[in-house]
Amino acid sequence: RAPIKASRARIEDFVESHRSWIDTHLSKQKSRAQRYPEPSENEISHLKMRARAILPERVEYFSTIMGVKPTRVSINEAKTRFGSCSEKGRINFSCRVMRYPSEAIDYVVVHELAHLKFLNHSREFWAFVESILPDYKARKGLLK
């Protein structure tokens, strides 16, 4: 995307000046797509069943530790987010997170529960996440 009034030359200059960054990130995306190809309908169904069996239990476990309680926990098939938290305290998880190691799954659970205290990604938010999972950065890295 580019501003409406941006000239084609300016857009091309921008792209060319960021070529290295673009190539690096495209390569990362291709690598991730190879490791985690789009699941079939049958696989999605299996992931949803696993998510329904595991995620509520993990939410309950970490909710107690963190002193928070979501108003609702839902499982969906989102492709671009592993989880989300609404202002009303509703937490949604993508069943696709179940393709990752348990350490990464717990990171997503803690991340979303932390939003019940901080609806942002402030320093306080990350400090709270770190107080629960001191190795959260490594766990987050498992999702990339």
VOGU-3710 file (C-alpha; in Angstrom, 3 decimals, decimal comma):
1> rapikasrar> 0,000/0,000/0,000  1,089/3,519/-0,657  -0,360/6,995/-0,184  -2,763/7,940/-3,000  -0,615/10,874/-4,113  2,677/8,924/-4,099  4,204/8,790/-7,567  5,138/5,472/-9,126  8,810/6,536/-9,075  8,650/7,308/-5,338
11> iedfveshrs> 7,028/3,936/-4,649  9,647/2,105/-6,711  12,456/4,004/-4,964  11,016/3,082/-1,584  10,702/-0,586/-2,514  14,235/-0,672/-3,903  15,699/1,048/-0,835  14,052/-1,613/1,355  14,809/-4,554/-0,966  17,028/-6,377/1,533
21> widthlskqk> 14,408/-6,171/4,307  11,632/-7,266/1,921  13,641/-10,242/0,641  14,535/-11,346/4,171  10,919/-11,245/5,324  9,571/-12,930/2,207  12,076/-15,718/2,777  10,908/-16,073/6,389  7,283/-16,250/5,236  8,080/-18,953/2,677
31> sraqrypeps> 10,001/-20,956/5,264  7,134/-20,739/7,742  4,608/-21,717/5,053  6,698/-24,799/4,267  6,890/-25,800/7,942  3,213/-25,069/8,551  1,313/-25,582/5,291  -2,370/-24,673/5,144  -4,242/-27,410/7,035  -6,943/-29,482/5,363
41> eneishlkmr> -10,552/-29,381/6,600  -9,907/-32,629/8,452  -6,814/-31,161/10,107  -8,756/-28,015/11,096  -11,396/-30,213/12,697  -8,710/-32,084/14,643  -7,021/-28,823/15,704  -10,359/-27,462/16,962  -10,963/-30,597/19,010  -7,481/-30,350/20,556
51> arailperve> -7,951/-26,628/21,198  -11,295/-27,208/22,940  -9,704/-29,909/25,085  -6,513/-28,033/26,016  -6,997/-24,257/25,869  -9,766/-23,857/28,492  -7,639/-25,861/30,933  -4,579/-23,668/30,250  -6,702/-20,508/30,545  -8,022/-21,684/33,911
61> yfstimgvkp> -4,519/-22,538/35,138  -2,967/-19,199/34,165  -6,062/-17,167/35,133  -5,615/-18,310/38,714  -1,927/-17,386/38,750  -2,503/-14,029/37,043  -5,574/-12,981/39,013  -7,712/-12,430/35,915  -10,786/-14,133/34,492  -12,051/-13,876/30,918
71> trvsineakt> -15,787/-13,467/30,376  -15,682/-15,970/27,516  -13,167/-18,184/25,718  -13,784/-19,075/22,063  -11,969/-21,118/19,448  -11,954/-19,995/15,807  -10,015/-20,630/12,594  -8,272/-17,249/12,325  -5,308/-17,304/9,959  -3,538/-14,091/10,934
81> rfgscsekgr> -3,789/-14,084/14,752  -3,229/-16,815/17,297  -5,370/-14,989/19,819  -7,251/-11,826/20,596  -8,865/-10,162/23,598  -11,811/-7,772/23,502  -12,502/-4,850/25,816  -15,350/-6,940/27,261  -12,874/-9,595/28,399  -13,640/-12,122/25,683
91> infscrvmry> -10,666/-14,152/24,540  -10,498/-15,867/21,160  -7,899/-18,410/20,126  -7,178/-19,695/16,655  -7,162/-23,475/16,533  -4,013/-23,098/14,401  -1,978/-22,348/17,529  -2,322/-26,046/18,350  0,241/-26,798/15,629  2,957/-25,315/17,836
101> pseaidyvvv> 4,773/-26,617/20,942  3,053/-26,387/24,316  5,487/-23,644/25,389  4,262/-21,459/22,521  0,620/-22,250/23,285  1,094/-21,210/26,917  2,733/-17,975/25,733  -0,351/-17,142/23,627  -2,642/-17,916/26,579  -0,622/-15,711/28,953
111> helahlkfln> -0,369/-12,939/26,337  -4,132/-12,807/25,857  -4,880/-13,059/29,582  -2,453/-10,180/30,226  -4,677/-8,048/27,997  -7,376/-8,373/30,641  -5,190/-6,080/32,784  -3,541/-4,078/30,006  -5,408/-3,549/26,718  -2,161/-2,530/25,035
121> hsrefwafve> 1,442/-3,611/24,615  2,919/-1,154/27,114  5,997/-1,749/29,239  3,667/-2,726/32,074  1,981/-5,305/29,836  5,315/-6,945/28,899  6,549/-6,784/32,508  3,378/-8,605/33,583  3,847/-11,259/30,882  7,483/-11,654/31,936
131> silpdykark> 6,487/-12,034/35,600  4,470/-15,102/34,578  6,752/-16,444/31,843  10,314/-15,164/32,318  11,269/-16,877/29,034  8,371/-15,399/27,067  10,659/-14,067/24,332  11,938/-17,547/23,502  8,378/-18,893/23,591  7,201/-16,090/21,321
141> gllk> 10,046/-16,953/18,950  8,599/-20,456/18,532  5,624/-18,888/16,746  7,771/-17,245/14,046
//
